[in-house]
Amino acid sequence: MDRGGRLAGALSAASAALLLLAAADSPRVPIREARWAAPDRLFETLSREPAECLARPVGAAARRSVEIGRIAFRAPLLLGGQAARAGISCATCHRSGRDNPAFLFPGVSGDPGTADVTSSLMSSHRGDRTDNPRPIPDLAGPPERLKVSRTGPGALEAFIHGLVVEEFDGAEPPPAVMAGLAAYVRALRPEACRGGSRRVSLEGRLDAVAAAVRLAAGSDRDTGRFLITAARSLLGAVDERFRLPGLERDRALLAEADAELRALREDPRRGAPSLERWLERWPERRRRLMRDERRSLFSPAILRAQLRA
Ligand code: HEC
């Protein structure tokens, strides 16, 4: 297996195919997730997400690590090359850390809900060069169903590291980000599941943006830069759902918040007071966006109308 990994290669072919598709048949909604959702489940998958089964650990340092991992899990920048360009993150396949029955990506999936990521990773599959899409597992599933031990030291870390750096051809992430990802996955537990699916809400997205910036303010330089870039990609995912007539002021506000982060990213430590200032301005921005949520594609009614248009 070359370092590029098979999935990265498949994604490169797939994203070229998708670009052609997009040119021929422009998508009905400008939402990134629509690109890999089975057409018959589009509304459901864009409007609902599974409950997250997160058992937050006790202790400030352990909690912080889980929070960093939670952001990294949702950030497309973790994965390299084509996967990043297509906007794929861990959460693309493992929505809310669970599974994604609607996942459909040419060259990567077989049936909806499956993906081929086994090729170079698990020793039992090493050297397997056939197409082998597997059901995407629920990472909060019962321990006896999991393949990678969450308890043994290092097994989960090694698995995730191989996934990021080999299978997805990503750059070596900062150590605090790698540790955070493993801490986050370890904190996903069946006993922490509360309720079924929930509405995809603006509030949840905005809280993740603020969390990423707050974590950046207290991080080393590389981790800080990673988290600020993650915050920007989360803002981008909010912006997509505000691309409707009448919401121009909200989009201008998002662009302004994003431009400030871009400038701060250059040196989050030296810029720490400015990250604080960014956070001071955030509640007012948040309030204005929340006021218009019902007019955006976060509203199931608006989303449905748009998909039918
Ligand atoms: C393209 C879809 C896809 C993406 C993106 C993806 N995964 Fe997975 N993941 C899978 C599939 C499919 C399996 C099951 C592989 C198998 O059964 O051999 C899996 C398995 C796993 C497992 C093992 C589960 C177990 O049973 O113990 C972990 C942990 C995991 N993924 C974490 C991650 C993390 C962390 C990321 C981001 C760095 C990620 N995944 C990105 C599809 C994906």
Boltz pocket constraint, residues with backbone or C-beta under 6 A from the ligand:
constraints:
  - pocket:
      binder: B
      contacts: [[A, 73], [A, 78], [A, 88], [A, 89], [A, 90], [A, 91], [A, 92], [A, 93], [A, 94], [A, 108], [A, 114], [A, 115], [A, 116], [A, 117], [A, 118], [A, 122], [A, 134], [A, 135], [A, 136], [A, 137], [A, 139], [A, 145], [A, 146], [A, 147], [A, 148], [A, 149], [A, 159], [A, 160], [A, 163], [A, 164], [A, 181], [A, 185]]
      max_distance: 6.0
